[in-house]
Amino acid sequence: MIPRPTKSAHTTEVTIDQVAKAAGVSRATVSRVMNGTAKVSAEREKAVKKAIARYNFIPNSTARRLAGGRSGLIALLMEESSEEFFLNPFWGEIVQGFSSVITDAGLHPLLLIRPKTGTEDSLFSTLQAGQMDGIAIFSWHRQLKSFEQMLDPKMAVVFGGDLGGSKKYPYVDVDNAKGGFLATKHLIDLGCKNIVTVTGDLKLQSGRDRLDGYEKAITNAGLALKDELILHGDFTQSKAEELIRQLLKKKIKFDGVVAGNDLSAVGVIDVLTHNGISVPGKVKVVGFDDSPVATRNSPAITTIRQPSRELGAQVAESLIAKLNGQEVEDKILDVKLIKRESTAR
C-alpha cells in the first residue's frame, strides 16, 4: 500500500525520489511513466500514477531534465508571413491536428512562427534555450542543408511536407502533384483551353509540386504550356489579386484559373468580378485546400481537398514514434477534387 504523505510533505516540495519510493520503483521508471518515453508494465504504471495522484506530484521541468527525463516541449515551427498564417484557415487545421495528438500524449505543444526575414542564428538560439524534445517543421522557405547541420542530432525532427527532400529527417505530406493535376484536368474536361495558374511560393516543395501537376495535365491534353499563363504567387490573397490585375491589363485571354490555394482563388475571383468578368460564366476557378473560405465565398469555390488536420496529427504521431525510439518512414496523404459553383457549367 502506498503510504499517505505526512503533514510536512504537504508543506515541502515533493521529489521524484519520494514518488519512486512510494510506488516501489526506480526514479527512472517514474520519469518513463510521466514522459511516455518507454514501455512500462501495467502494474508498475498503475503504482506510479497512484503515487503521483496521492502526493499531487508536479515535477520541476529542470529537475526532470537533470534526472535524465525530458522537458515535454514539442515545437511546431513554421516560417510564414503574418498574413499567410492568420488569414489562411489551413494553418488553423494543422495546429489543431498537431496539438491534439501532442496533448493527448501528455506532452506540451509550442507554436513558433518565424518571419521569412529572420536569421537562422536567432532561430537556433531560441530552440536551444527552450530545451525542446522534438520539432515539427512546416513551410520552410530556405535550403535545408544548413538547417540540418545546426540541429542537435539527438533531436526528434519530422517535416510537415517534403520541404525539398531531406535525406536526414522523415516527412508527412499530401500528394500536391496529384492535386495540381486534378485541378487542371477538371478545367480541361470542362472545355477550358487557356488555363492560368497562380502558383504558390515556388521556394516550397508544395508550390513546385502543384505546378508540376498543372504542367503535366496541360501537356497530357496536348495543349501548349505558355509562360505568360504561369503567374508566380506566394499563397496569399493580395499577391493573387496583384497578378490577375496585371494579367488583365496585358489583355491576355484565359478561360480558367488554377490557384495555389483557396485564399489565392478568393483573390482571383474578387478581381475578376470587380472587372465585370463572371465566374464561372467567363472564367472558371479552382482552389486548393478545401478550407472554410472555399465554402463561404460567393460563388463557392471548387477546390482540392487535402486532409489538413490529419496532416498535423500524422506529423505529431511520427514525432512521438521517434521519441519512443521507433523507425519512422515518409508518408503521403491523398487528395480529392471537390466540385462547387466556381466551375459550374
C-alpha positions as CSV (number, residue, x, y, z in Angstrom):
1,M,0.0,0.0,0.0
2,I,1.2,3.5,-0.8
3,P,1.8,5.5,2.4
4,R,-0.1,8.7,2.8
5,P,2.1,11.8,2.8
6,T,2.8,13.3,6.2
7,K,1.8,16.8,7.1
8,S,5.3,18.1,6.3
9,A,5.0,16.5,2.8
10,H,2.3,19.0,2.0
11,T,4.4,21.9,3.1
12,T,7.6,21.0,1.3
13,E,8.1,20.2,-2.3
14,V,7.6,16.5,-3.1
15,T,10.5,15.0,-5.1
16,I,10.6,12.3,-7.7
17,D,12.6,10.1,-5.3
18,Q,9.6,10.2,-2.8
19,V,7.2,9.2,-5.5
20,A,9.5,6.4,-6.7
21,K,9.9,5.1,-3.1
22,A,6.1,5.2,-2.5
23,A,5.5,3.3,-5.8
24,G,8.3,0.8,-5.1
25,V,10.1,1.6,-8.4
26,S,13.2,3.5,-9.6
27,R,13.1,7.2,-10.3
28,A,13.8,6.3,-14.0
29,T,10.6,4.3,-14.1
30,V,8.6,7.3,-12.7
31,S,10.2,9.5,-15.4
32,R,9.3,7.0,-18.1
33,V,5.7,6.8,-17.0
34,M,5.3,10.6,-16.9
35,N,7.0,11.2,-20.3
36,G,5.7,8.1,-22.0
37,T,9.2,7.5,-23.4
38,A,9.3,3.7,-22.9
39,K,7.1,0.8,-22.2
40,V,6.4,0.1,-18.5
41,S,4.5,-2.8,-17.2
42,A,0.8,-2.1,-16.4
43,E,1.3,-2.9,-12.7
44,R,4.2,-0.5,-12.3
45,E,2.5,2.2,-14.4
46,K,-0.6,1.9,-12.1
47,A,1.6,2.1,-9.0
48,V,3.4,5.2,-10.2
49,K,0.2,7.0,-11.3
50,K,-1.4,6.2,-7.9
51,A,1.7,7.7,-6.1
52,I,1.7,10.8,-8.3
53,A,-2.0,11.3,-7.5
54,R,-1.6,10.7,-3.8
55,Y,1.2,13.2,-3.5
56,N,-0.2,15.6,-6.1
57,F,3.3,15.5,-7.6
58,I,4.1,18.3,-10.1
59,P,7.6,17.8,-11.4
60,N,10.0,20.7,-11.9
61,S,11.0,20.6,-15.6
62,T,14.6,21.5,-14.9
63,A,14.9,18.7,-12.4
64,R,13.4,16.3,-14.8
65,R,16.0,17.1,-17.4
66,L,18.8,16.7,-14.9
67,A,17.4,13.4,-13.9
68,G,17.6,12.2,-17.5
69,G,14.0,12.9,-18.3
70,R,12.6,15.3,-20.9
71,S,11.1,18.8,-20.9
72,G,7.9,17.6,-22.6
73,L,8.0,20.5,-25.0
74,I,7.3,19.8,-28.7
75,A,7.6,22.7,-31.1
76,L,5.6,23.3,-34.2
77,L,7.9,25.7,-36.2
78,M,6.9,27.5,-39.4
79,E,8.4,30.3,-41.4
80,E,5.5,32.4,-42.7
81,S,4.2,35.9,-43.0
82,S,1.5,37.1,-40.6
83,E,-1.0,37.4,-43.5
84,E,-0.5,33.8,-44.5
85,F,-0.7,32.4,-41.0
86,F,-3.6,34.4,-39.6
87,L,-5.7,34.6,-42.7
88,N,-5.3,31.1,-44.1
89,P,-7.6,28.6,-42.3
90,F,-5.3,25.8,-43.4
91,W,-2.8,26.6,-40.7
92,G,-5.5,26.5,-38.0
93,E,-6.4,23.0,-39.1
94,I,-2.7,22.0,-39.0
95,V,-2.2,23.4,-35.5
96,Q,-5.4,21.8,-34.1
97,G,-4.5,18.3,-35.5
98,F,-0.9,18.6,-34.2
99,S,-1.8,20.0,-30.8
100,S,-4.5,17.5,-30.0
101,V,-2.2,14.5,-30.6
102,I,0.7,16.0,-28.7
103,T,-1.5,17.0,-25.7
104,D,-3.2,13.5,-25.6
105,A,0.3,12.0,-25.3
106,G,0.9,14.1,-22.2
107,L,3.3,16.5,-23.9
108,H,3.2,20.2,-24.4
109,P,2.9,21.7,-27.9
110,L,4.6,25.1,-28.5
111,L,3.9,27.1,-31.6
112,L,6.8,29.1,-33.1
113,I,6.0,31.4,-36.1
114,R,9.1,32.8,-37.6
115,P,9.1,35.6,-40.2
116,K,10.8,34.9,-43.5
117,T,13.3,37.7,-42.8
118,G,14.5,36.2,-39.5
119,T,18.1,34.9,-39.1
120,E,18.9,31.2,-38.6
121,D,21.2,32.1,-35.7
122,S,18.3,33.7,-33.8
123,L,16.1,30.7,-34.5
124,F,18.5,28.1,-33.2
125,S,19.3,30.2,-30.1
126,T,15.6,30.1,-29.3
127,L,15.4,26.3,-29.9
128,Q,18.4,25.6,-27.8
129,A,17.2,27.8,-24.9
130,G,13.8,26.2,-25.0
131,Q,15.2,22.6,-24.5
132,M,12.7,21.1,-27.0
133,D,12.3,17.3,-27.1
134,G,11.1,17.4,-30.7
135,I,10.4,19.8,-33.6
136,A,7.8,19.6,-36.4
137,I,8.8,21.9,-39.2
138,F,6.3,23.3,-41.7
139,S,6.7,25.8,-44.5
140,W,10.5,26.2,-44.6
141,H,11.5,28.7,-47.3
142,R,15.3,28.1,-47.3
143,Q,17.9,25.5,-48.1
144,L,17.7,22.5,-45.7
145,K,21.4,21.8,-45.5
146,S,22.4,24.5,-43.0
147,F,19.3,23.7,-41.0
148,E,20.1,20.1,-40.8
149,Q,23.7,20.9,-39.8
150,M,22.7,23.2,-36.9
151,L,20.1,20.9,-35.3
152,D,21.1,18.7,-32.4
153,P,21.5,15.2,-34.0
154,K,19.7,13.8,-30.9
155,M,16.6,16.0,-31.6
156,A,13.5,14.3,-32.9
157,V,12.5,16.1,-36.1
158,V,9.7,15.5,-38.6
159,F,8.9,17.7,-41.5
160,G,5.3,18.7,-42.4
161,G,5.8,18.5,-46.1
162,D,8.6,17.3,-48.3
163,L,10.5,20.6,-47.9
164,G,12.8,19.7,-50.8
165,G,13.8,16.2,-50.0
166,S,15.6,15.8,-46.7
167,K,17.9,12.8,-46.5
168,K,18.1,13.1,-42.8
169,Y,14.6,13.5,-41.5
170,P,11.2,11.9,-42.4
171,Y,8.2,13.9,-43.6
172,V,4.4,13.7,-43.9
173,D,3.0,15.4,-46.9
174,V,-0.1,15.4,-49.2
175,D,0.0,14.4,-52.9
176,N,0.4,18.0,-54.1
177,A,1.4,17.0,-57.7
178,K,-1.8,14.9,-58.0
179,G,-3.8,17.8,-56.7
180,G,-2.4,20.2,-59.3
181,F,-3.1,17.6,-62.0
182,L,-6.7,17.0,-60.8
183,A,-7.5,20.7,-60.7
184,T,-6.1,21.4,-64.1
185,K,-7.7,18.3,-65.7
186,H,-11.1,19.3,-64.3
187,L,-10.9,22.7,-66.2
188,I,-9.7,20.9,-69.4
189,D,-12.6,18.5,-69.1
190,L,-15.0,21.5,-68.9
191,G,-13.6,22.8,-72.2
192,C,-11.1,25.4,-70.9
193,K,-8.2,26.0,-73.4
194,N,-6.2,28.8,-71.9
195,I,-5.7,28.0,-68.3
196,V,-3.8,30.3,-65.9
197,T,-2.1,29.0,-62.8
198,V,-1.4,31.3,-59.9
199,T,1.3,29.3,-58.2
200,G,2.1,29.0,-54.5
201,D,5.5,30.0,-53.3
202,L,7.9,28.1,-55.5
203,K,10.6,28.1,-52.8
204,L,8.3,25.5,-51.1
205,Q,8.1,21.9,-52.5
206,S,4.3,22.1,-52.2
207,G,4.3,25.0,-54.6
208,R,6.6,23.3,-57.1
209,D,4.7,20.0,-56.9
210,R,1.3,21.7,-57.6
211,L,2.9,23.5,-60.6
212,D,4.3,20.1,-61.9
213,G,0.8,18.7,-61.7
214,Y,-0.6,21.6,-63.7
215,E,2.1,21.3,-66.4
216,K,1.5,17.5,-66.6
217,A,-2.2,17.9,-67.2
218,I,-1.6,20.6,-69.8
219,T,0.9,18.6,-71.8
220,N,-1.2,15.3,-71.4
221,A,-4.1,17.1,-73.0
222,G,-2.0,18.2,-76.0
223,L,-2.2,21.9,-75.0
224,A,0.8,24.3,-75.1
225,L,2.5,25.4,-72.0
226,K,2.6,29.2,-72.1
227,D,4.9,31.2,-69.8
228,E,2.5,34.2,-69.7
229,L,-0.1,31.9,-68.1
230,I,2.1,30.8,-65.3
231,L,1.9,33.5,-62.6
232,H,4.3,33.2,-59.6
233,G,2.3,33.7,-56.5
234,D,3.1,33.2,-52.8
235,F,-0.1,31.6,-51.4
236,T,-1.5,35.0,-50.3
237,Q,-4.7,36.6,-51.5
238,S,-3.1,40.0,-52.0
239,K,-0.4,38.6,-54.3
240,A,-3.0,36.7,-56.4
241,E,-5.1,39.9,-56.8
242,E,-2.0,41.8,-57.9
243,L,-1.1,39.1,-60.5
244,I,-4.6,38.9,-62.0
245,R,-4.8,42.7,-62.3
246,Q,-1.5,42.7,-64.2
247,L,-2.8,39.9,-66.5
248,L,-6.0,41.8,-67.3
249,K,-4.0,44.9,-68.1
250,K,-2.0,42.9,-70.6
251,K,-5.3,41.7,-72.2
252,I,-4.1,38.1,-72.3
253,K,-7.0,35.8,-72.9
254,F,-7.8,33.0,-70.4
255,D,-10.8,31.0,-69.5
256,G,-9.7,29.1,-66.4
257,V,-7.5,29.6,-63.3
258,V,-5.8,27.0,-61.1
259,A,-4.9,28.8,-57.9
260,G,-2.2,27.7,-55.5
261,N,-4.7,27.7,-52.6
262,D,-8.2,28.8,-51.6
263,L,-7.0,32.2,-50.5
264,S,-5.4,32.8,-53.8
265,A,-8.6,31.6,-55.5
266,V,-10.6,34.2,-53.5
267,G,-8.3,36.9,-54.7
268,V,-8.6,35.8,-58.3
269,I,-12.4,35.8,-58.1
270,D,-12.6,39.2,-56.4
271,V,-10.6,40.9,-59.1
272,L,-12.4,39.2,-62.0
273,T,-15.8,40.1,-60.5
274,H,-14.7,43.7,-59.9
275,N,-13.8,43.9,-63.6
276,G,-17.1,42.5,-64.8
277,I,-15.8,39.1,-65.6
278,S,-18.3,36.5,-64.4
279,V,-17.2,33.3,-62.5
280,P,-17.9,30.6,-63.7
281,G,-19.6,32.2,-66.8
282,K,-16.5,33.6,-68.5
283,V,-13.7,32.2,-66.3
284,K,-13.7,29.0,-64.1
285,V,-11.6,28.9,-61.0
286,V,-10.2,26.1,-58.9
287,G,-8.5,26.5,-55.5
288,F,-6.6,24.1,-53.2
289,D,-7.1,23.1,-49.5
290,D,-10.9,22.9,-49.2
291,S,-10.7,25.4,-46.3
292,P,-13.7,27.2,-44.9
293,V,-13.1,30.2,-47.2
294,A,-13.9,28.0,-50.2
295,T,-17.5,27.3,-49.0
296,R,-18.1,30.9,-47.6
297,N,-17.1,32.6,-50.8
298,S,-19.7,33.5,-53.5
299,P,-19.5,31.7,-55.7
300,A,-18.4,28.7,-53.6
301,I,-15.0,27.5,-54.8
302,T,-14.2,24.2,-56.5
303,T,-11.1,23.0,-54.8
304,I,-8.7,20.2,-54.0
305,R,-9.4,18.8,-50.6
306,Q,-6.3,17.9,-48.6
307,P,-6.6,16.4,-45.1
308,S,-5.1,19.4,-43.3
309,R,-6.0,18.3,-39.7
310,E,-4.9,14.8,-40.4
311,L,-1.6,16.1,-41.8
312,G,-0.9,17.9,-38.5
313,A,-1.9,14.9,-36.5
314,Q,0.2,12.5,-38.6
315,V,3.3,14.7,-38.1
316,A,2.7,14.7,-34.3
317,E,2.3,10.9,-34.3
318,S,5.5,10.5,-36.3
319,L,7.3,12.7,-33.8
320,I,6.0,10.7,-30.8
321,A,7.1,7.5,-32.5
322,K,10.7,8.9,-33.0
323,L,10.8,10.0,-29.3
324,N,9.9,6.4,-28.4
325,G,12.9,5.1,-30.5
326,Q,10.8,3.8,-33.4
327,E,11.8,3.9,-37.1
328,V,9.6,6.4,-38.9
329,E,9.0,6.4,-42.7
330,D,7.8,9.2,-45.0
331,K,4.0,9.4,-45.5
332,I,2.0,10.7,-48.4
333,L,-1.7,11.6,-47.8
334,D,-4.3,11.5,-50.6
335,V,-6.2,14.5,-52.1
336,K,-9.6,14.8,-53.7
337,L,-11.4,17.2,-56.2
338,I,-14.4,18.9,-54.7
339,K,-16.7,20.5,-57.3
340,R,-18.6,23.6,-56.5
341,E,-20.1,26.7,-58.2
342,S,-16.8,28.4,-59.4
343,T,-16.5,25.7,-62.2
344,A,-20.2,25.1,-62.8
345,R,-21.2,24.6,-66.5
